[in-house]
Amino acid sequence: MTITKETSIMEAVQKYPQTAAIFMEFGMGCLGCAAAHFENIGQGAAAHQIDIDALIEALNKAIA
């Protein structure tokens, strides 16, 4: 699976626990909040003003 901006935040973390550290590094430390259960990565990145392309690249490197 390739992680995209449409991938659910919780799906990514559940399938690839190593991605949690990447989300934290990028300032998305809200993995336990309610929004993480229904937001996709693109929505979460936008809410935190995070460079989505850099985040997706880092997440995919982590699961490679």
Sine and cosine of phi, psi and omega as CSV:
sin_phi,cos_phi,sin_psi,cos_psi,sin_omega,cos_omega
0.00,0.00,0.69,-0.73,0.13,-0.99
-0.98,-0.19,0.72,-0.70,0.04,-1.00
-0.99,0.16,0.73,-0.68,0.04,-1.00
-0.81,-0.58,0.09,-1.00,0.01,-1.00
-0.93,0.37,-0.28,0.96,0.04,-1.00
-1.00,0.07,-0.18,0.98,0.01,-1.00
-0.92,0.40,0.69,-0.73,0.07,-1.00
-0.90,0.44,0.65,-0.76,0.03,-1.00
-0.85,0.52,-0.75,0.66,-0.04,-1.00
-0.92,0.38,-0.57,0.82,0.05,-1.00
-0.88,0.47,-0.70,0.72,0.00,-1.00
-0.88,0.47,-0.71,0.70,-0.04,-1.00
-0.94,0.34,-0.61,0.79,0.01,-1.00
-0.93,0.37,-0.67,0.74,-0.01,-1.00
-0.97,0.24,-0.55,0.83,-0.07,-1.00
-0.73,-0.68,0.99,0.12,-0.05,-1.00
-0.82,0.57,-0.44,0.90,0.00,-1.00
-0.92,0.40,-0.26,0.96,0.01,-1.00
-0.96,0.28,-0.35,0.94,-0.01,-1.00
-0.83,0.56,-0.67,0.74,0.00,-1.00
-0.90,0.43,-0.58,0.81,0.02,-1.00
-0.92,0.38,-0.72,0.69,0.04,-1.00
-0.83,0.55,-0.68,0.73,0.00,-1.00
-0.90,0.44,-0.68,0.73,0.00,-1.00
-0.86,0.50,-0.56,0.83,-0.02,-1.00
-1.00,0.05,0.04,1.00,0.05,-1.00
1.00,-0.03,0.22,0.98,0.06,-1.00
-0.98,-0.20,0.95,0.32,-0.03,-1.00
-1.00,0.05,0.24,0.97,-0.09,-1.00
-0.99,-0.15,0.55,0.84,-0.08,-1.00
-0.88,0.47,-0.39,0.92,0.01,-1.00
-1.00,-0.04,-0.05,1.00,-0.05,-1.00
-0.98,0.18,0.30,-0.95,-0.05,-1.00
-0.87,0.50,-0.61,0.79,-0.05,-1.00
-0.87,0.49,-0.55,0.84,-0.02,-1.00
-0.89,0.46,-0.35,0.93,-0.03,-1.00
-0.98,0.18,-0.36,0.93,-0.02,-1.00
-0.81,-0.59,-0.17,0.98,0.02,-1.00
-1.00,0.06,0.51,-0.86,0.14,-0.99
-1.00,-0.03,0.12,-0.99,-0.08,-1.00
-0.88,0.47,-0.64,0.77,0.02,-1.00
-0.87,0.48,-0.69,0.73,0.02,-1.00
-0.91,0.42,-0.69,0.72,0.01,-1.00
-0.90,0.43,-0.67,0.75,0.01,-1.00
-0.90,0.44,-0.66,0.75,0.01,-1.00
-0.89,0.45,-0.64,0.77,-0.01,-1.00
-0.90,0.44,-0.48,0.88,-0.03,-1.00
-0.96,-0.26,0.17,0.98,-0.03,-1.00
0.79,0.61,0.74,0.67,-0.02,-1.00
-0.98,-0.21,0.63,-0.78,0.06,-1.00
-0.91,0.41,0.97,-0.23,-0.10,-1.00
-0.89,0.46,-0.62,0.78,-0.01,-1.00
-0.90,0.43,-0.67,0.74,0.03,-1.00
-0.92,0.40,-0.64,0.77,0.02,-1.00
-0.90,0.44,-0.74,0.67,-0.01,-1.00
-0.88,0.47,-0.67,0.75,0.03,-1.00
-0.87,0.49,-0.71,0.70,-0.01,-1.00
-0.91,0.42,-0.65,0.76,0.02,-1.00
-0.89,0.45,-0.69,0.72,0.00,-1.00
-0.93,0.36,-0.53,0.85,0.09,-1.00
-0.91,0.42,-0.62,0.79,-0.02,-1.00
-0.91,0.41,-0.50,0.86,-0.03,-1.00
-0.99,-0.13,-0.08,1.00,-0.03,-1.00
-0.93,0.35,0.00,0.00,0.00,0.00
